[in-house]
C-alpha cells in the first residue's frame, strides 16, 4: 500500500485529478459556514444539538453540518438525489425518457439537464418548507428567536439562498466527476459525513467520561462498529460469478475463442443508492408537515420509532430491486454474449440466458437488500438502547465505506493502466470495483 500511495505522485494526470477533487471538496466545506441571511445560527446549533438523535440530527448529518450552521448549503445535495429518483421512476413509464437512456451520451446529457431543472424546482419547494419551519421555531424554541424578521421577505430570501447553494453543490459534484477522481455527488455526501465523525466520537468519549455511557457499553459499541465495517466490506466485495464459455471460431488458419471467463454479479448491485434514496424520501413528509401543519405526519415519521424503521427498511428493499432493475438489464447482457459467441454452460443463448441471469440476480439482490436494511436500521437501536449521541454506523458508515472503496478502485485503475503497482502490490488482490461489468 505504501508503494501504491507513493506511485500516485508519479502520474501527473492522477495527481492533478486528486488535487482538483480535494480543492473542490474544500470549497464545499468552506461554503458550509456561509449563513443564510436573517437567521441566528447560534440558536439553531443548540436546537440541532438538542435533537442529535432525532430526524433533525439525521438531516444535519447528510448536509454535513450545514443545518446547524443555517448555511446557504443547508439543503445539501438531497434535492439533486430526489430529482434523480423522479427521473428514474419516470423513465420506466414515459417512453420518451426510456428512449433517451438508450441514445448514449447525447441522451444522458439531456436527462442530466432535466435532472438539473428538477433539482431547482425541488430546492424552491423544500427551502420554502425550511423557511416556514424556522419561523415556527420562534414560538417553540427555548433558546431564543431563530428568525429575526419573519415574513415573506425572509421566505423569499431563504428560498433564493438555499436554491443557489444546492445548485452550486450540484455544479461542484459534476465538476469532480468530470475532471476529478471518483463520483462527485457521492464524495460530497462522503465529505459531509466524515466531517461530523471526529466531533461525534469526541462527544461519545465525553459521555463515557461523565458516566452516562458505561465502559462496557462503550466497548460493546466499539466492537459493533468494527464488526459493522467488516460486515459492510465483506458484502460490498461479495459477488456471484457466473461461468461464461466462449465458442471457438476459425479465422483463416487461426483459432480464436474457446477460453472461459465469468460474469460477476455483485451481492449489493445497487451500492449506497437505496439508503440515500430512502432517507431522501423520508425527509419529504416532515417538510410537508412543517409547511401544512399536518402534525400527524410528524407523529408517524419520528426517527427511531418502529413505524419509521419499518418504512425505512421497506423503502431500502424496494430501491435495491428497483435500482438494480434499471441499471442492469439481463436481456442486454444475454444479447451481448450471443453476439460475442459466448454462452453459459448448460443454458441456451438468448432468452433462456436472460431468464437465468435474472433469476440469479433476483436471488442475490434479496440477500443484498436484507444486508443493507439491517445495517441501516442498526443506528436506531444503538441510539435508543445505548443513548449514543450521534448517528453511528448504518447509512452513514455504509456510504463512507462504499465511496472509499469506489474511489480507491478508480485510483487503482489509474495506477495499473500506467504500469504502476496498485495499493495491494503487483501480486496482491486488487480492489474490486463498485460496478462490475461483463
Secondary structure, DSSP 8 states (H G I E B T S, - for coil): -HHHHHHHTT-HHHHHHHHHHHHHHHHHHHHTT-B-TTB-HHHHHHHHHHTTTSHHHHHHHHTTTHHHHTBTTTTTTHHHHHHHHHHHHHHTT-HHHHHHHTSTHHHHHHHHHHHHHHHHHHHHHHHHHHHHHHHHHHHH-SS--SBSS-SHHHHHHHHHHHHHHHHHHHHHHHHHHHHSSS-HHHHHHHHHHHHHHHHHHHHHHHHHHHTSS-HHHHHHHHHHHHHHHHHHHHHHS-EEEEEEEE--EEETTEEE---EEEEEEETTTTTTHHHHHHHHHHHHHHHHHHHH--HHHHHHS-TTSHHHHHHHHHHHHHHHHHHHHHH--HHHHHHHHHHTTEE-TTS-TTHHHHHHHHHHHHHHHHHHHHHHHHHHHHHHHHHHHH--SS--SHHHHHHHHHHHHHHHHHHHHHHHHTT---TT-SSS-----SS---
